[in-house]
Amino acid sequence: MANRFSIKEIAHQAGLSTATVDRVVNDRQGVRRQTANRVRAAIRELEAQEAQLSMSGRKLMIDVVVEAPQAFLDALNDALRSELPLIQTAIFRARSDLRARFPIEKIVAALDRAERLKSDGVILMAPDAAPVRQAVDRLTAGGIPVVTLATDMPGTSRTGYAGLDNHLTGETAAWLMQRWLAGQATPHVVITKRNEGFRGEGEREAGFRAAMSRLCADARMTLLVQGKEGSDFTQRVADTVRMTGAAGLYSIGGGNRDLIRAISRTGLPRPIVIGHDLDPENRALLKAGALDAVLYHELTDDIRHALQVFLAVHSQGAVEMPGDGTPLRIMLPPMLADGQTGG
């Protein structure tokens, strides 16, 4: 049995005598199968540890390319600052390009720059557009792992995904909504999205619609997409709520403070509002009772997940590759009452 470790090292790892290990390593008779398997397992463990130890102190530069609302970007920056120093296996540094409005050609340029600079990994949150998908495939073909954040790009060669099961998240929002609207004959719900290009938003909408149709067959739904609109969009949402008599608002795209403020100016009772992301704005709205529920994922979980993907790639298997996705969490107003942190 060929190996590069001393008999003493293997014996220590396996918890066996050096004589026993010597017989196994040199293929001598008189050793039980279970004992031989224990020696082989010890050698595999030493190989894994050797690879992991070789990562110790290695500096890895990752690129973070994200288009998202400013509140999300602020929370993401906090998560990066929190998590990067905690990783002990390697030293991570981040080169971030975070924008609230990120044209497709600029996203592609940022990804191409990461390739040119030989990045050790890319965390990406971007619309699912063909040029972006092609850039992702170029990165991974060049040996640079890519982890999609919050919104996935299936069908590309991306290395991993950190974020929610978005279809299930939409279904969960529908379950909550129909419970709160129970007793209304034909409830109307307005759904708002920020960008049609984000697959994650589309999956949440699809999950919500499917579950609402199943749980409340008479429910009516109206979709509004912000796109490039600014403050006019909040007024359009408020006008739609007023004209339809909507009893519910599923805010997938965010901007909840402005939406709720615009709706309040109509003079009508506030609809049930379910939003996404536990940023400071939504936390304050929940605490004030202006939001009924927030579905979210901890960005620190997502960053930790992405870093583990990068470690798994660069350690050549010594660090286990995580599966896709991070847990869904729900925050309700009572969970923030009386000084509760809720997170």
PyMOL commands that set and color helices and strands:
alter all, ss='L'
color gray80, all
select helices_A, chain A and resi 7-14+18-25+33-55+70-86+104-116+130-141+166-180+199-215+231-244+256-264+280-287+299-314+333-339
alter helices_A, ss='H'
color red, helices_A
select strands_A, chain A and resi 58-67+90-99+121-125+146-149+160-162+188-193+220-225+248-251+272-276+293-296+329-331
alter strands_A, ss='S'
color yellow, strands_A
deselect
rebuild
show_as cartoon
